[in-house]
Amino acid sequence: MSAVLAHNLRKTYGEKTALDGIDLDVARGTVCGLLGPNGAGKTTAVRILTTLLRPSGGRAEVAGFDVTTHPRQVRRNIGLVGQHAAVDEVLTGRQNLELFGRLYHLGGAAAKARAAELLERFGLEHKGPAKEYSGGMRRRLDLAAGMILAPPVLFLDEPTTGLDPRSRTEIWRAVRDLVSGGTTVLLTTQYLEEADQLADRISVIDAGRVVAEGTPDELKSKLGGDRLDVVVHDPARLAEAAEIVGRLVPGPAEIDRDTRHVRVPVSERVRSLTEVLAAFAAAGIEAEDVALRRPTLDEVFLNLTDAGGGAR
């Protein structure tokens, strides 16, 4: 059974279209990444799925409940961590979590017990006020607050925006721990590395539509799989090097004269690399650098999305 399901989901504001019929199907216990440029519609989709907005058309279910007809049941089964920290900086981490527990109608003893459990789980046993926390600690506290009721589905809307690399890694570790415990996560992000690290499947959204979906590897393979990338030392021999590469590797060789690169897609990684280097040595062509690499999600993103954007 799907944890999050959306079919032909639409949202309009007068003549402006924010979502133009997106479909989503998120399996339980997985991470689904919503990837897209600013204005693509990621946050709008999250707001509809968390019952903060009503859709203009289509339907969606979260944890088996329709977001329009059963919003209360949806809210009982989700957690939401938005783009901005929602913690009280004057209170300690423990006090913040106890406060959230009481707001969720936990009794005093239950709120304290849950706060203690989450503080240990997220490494937040610092006794000072939240204003003394680092950016990563504040986001971990946000995550902990979203998990007060241990919801089956957790929505993370750009959770690491503005964090340094170490803090971002801390959040990734916390998300992985949640998923290993059975939580389903729907993650919106603009960080391609973040989606690559965390998501089991990715839906790329542009101008309110899903323009591609699949695992990170499936999306990368759409750009042609692995590539052989050679930097030739002598620019005068670039054309000759490209001719050799094109003869040995079936596929169109690309030349970048400014950087002295020759690039070609390959299906047999090691064999192609060995044959090209041997042919270069026989011809007396010096290669400054040789690499086998897969397309990155950055390249997939740029290939699939329109920088013109749509609605946030």
Secondary structure as the mmCIF struct_conf table of DSSP 4:
data_model
#
loop_
_struct_conf.conf_type_id
_struct_conf.id
_struct_conf.beg_label_comp_id
_struct_conf.beg_label_asym_id
_struct_conf.beg_label_seq_id
_struct_conf.end_label_comp_id
_struct_conf.end_label_asym_id
_struct_conf.end_label_seq_id
STRN STRN1 SER A 2 TYR A 13
TURN_TY1_P TURN_TY1_P1 GLY A 14 GLU A 15
STRN STRN2 LYS A 16 ALA A 27
TURN_TY1_P TURN_TY1_P2 ARG A 28 GLY A 29
STRN STRN3 VAL A 31 LEU A 35
TURN_TY1_P TURN_TY1_P3 ASN A 38 GLY A 39
BEND BEND1 ALA A 40 GLY A 41
HELX_RH_AL_P HELX_RH_AL_P1 LYS A 42 LEU A 49
TURN_TY1_P TURN_TY1_P4 THR A 50 THR A 51
BEND BEND2 LEU A 52 LEU A 53
BEND BEND3 SER A 56 SER A 56
STRN STRN4 GLY A 57 VAL A 62
TURN_TY1_P TURN_TY1_P5 ALA A 63 GLY A 64
STRN STRN5 PHE A 65 ASP A 66
TURN_TY1_P TURN_TY1_P6 VAL A 67 THR A 69
HELX_RH_AL_P HELX_RH_AL_P2 PRO A 71 ARG A 76
TURN_TY1_P TURN_TY1_P7 ASN A 77 ASN A 77
STRN STRN6 ILE A 78 VAL A 81
BEND BEND4 GLN A 83 HIS A 84
TURN_TY1_P TURN_TY1_P8 GLU A 89 VAL A 90
BEND BEND5 LEU A 91 LEU A 91
STRN STRN7 THR A 92 THR A 92
HELX_RH_AL_P HELX_RH_AL_P3 GLY A 93 LEU A 103
TURN_TY1_P TURN_TY1_P9 TYR A 104 HIS A 105
HELX_RH_AL_P HELX_RH_AL_P4 GLY A 108 ARG A 121
TURN_TY1_P TURN_TY1_P10 PHE A 122 GLY A 123
BEND BEND6 GLY A 128 GLY A 128
STRN STRN8 PRO A 129 PRO A 129
HELX_RH_3T_P HELX_RH_3T_P1 ALA A 130 GLU A 132
BEND BEND7 TYR A 133 TYR A 133
HELX_RH_AL_P HELX_RH_AL_P5 GLY A 135 GLY A 146
TURN_TY1_P TURN_TY1_P11 MET A 147 LEU A 149
BEND BEND8 PRO A 152 PRO A 152
STRN STRN9 VAL A 153 ASP A 157
BEND BEND9 GLU A 158 GLU A 158
TURN_TY1_P TURN_TY1_P12 PRO A 159 GLY A 162
HELX_RH_AL_P HELX_RH_AL_P6 PRO A 165 SER A 180
TURN_TY1_P TURN_TY1_P13 GLY A 181 GLY A 182
STRN STRN10 THR A 184 THR A 189
BEND BEND10 GLN A 190 GLN A 190
HELX_RH_AL_P HELX_RH_AL_P7 LEU A 192 LEU A 198
BEND BEND11 ASP A 200 ASP A 200
STRN STRN11 ARG A 201 ASP A 206
TURN_TY1_P TURN_TY1_P14 ALA A 207 GLY A 208
STRN STRN12 ARG A 209 GLY A 214
HELX_RH_AL_P HELX_RH_AL_P8 PRO A 216 SER A 221
TURN_TY1_P TURN_TY1_P15 LYS A 222 GLY A 224
BEND BEND12 GLY A 225 GLY A 225
STRN STRN13 ARG A 227 VAL A 232
BEND BEND13 HIS A 233 HIS A 233
HELX_RH_3T_P HELX_RH_3T_P2 PRO A 235 ARG A 237
HELX_RH_AL_P HELX_RH_AL_P9 LEU A 238 LEU A 248
BEND BEND14 VAL A 249 GLY A 251
HELX_LH_PP_P HELX_LH_PP_P1 PRO A 252 ALA A 253
STRN STRN14 GLU A 254 ASP A 256
TURN_TY1_P TURN_TY1_P16 ARG A 257 ARG A 260
STRN STRN15 HIS A 261 PRO A 265
BEND BEND15 SER A 267 GLU A 268
HELX_RH_AL_P HELX_RH_AL_P10 ARG A 269 ALA A 283
TURN_TY1_P TURN_TY1_P17 GLY A 284 GLY A 284
HELX_LH_PP_P HELX_LH_PP_P2 ILE A 285 GLU A 286
STRN STRN16 ALA A 287 ARG A 293
HELX_LH_PP_P HELX_LH_PP_P3 ARG A 294 THR A 296
HELX_RH_AL_P HELX_RH_AL_P11 LEU A 297 LEU A 304
TURN_TY1_P TURN_TY1_P18 ALA A 307 GLY A 308
#
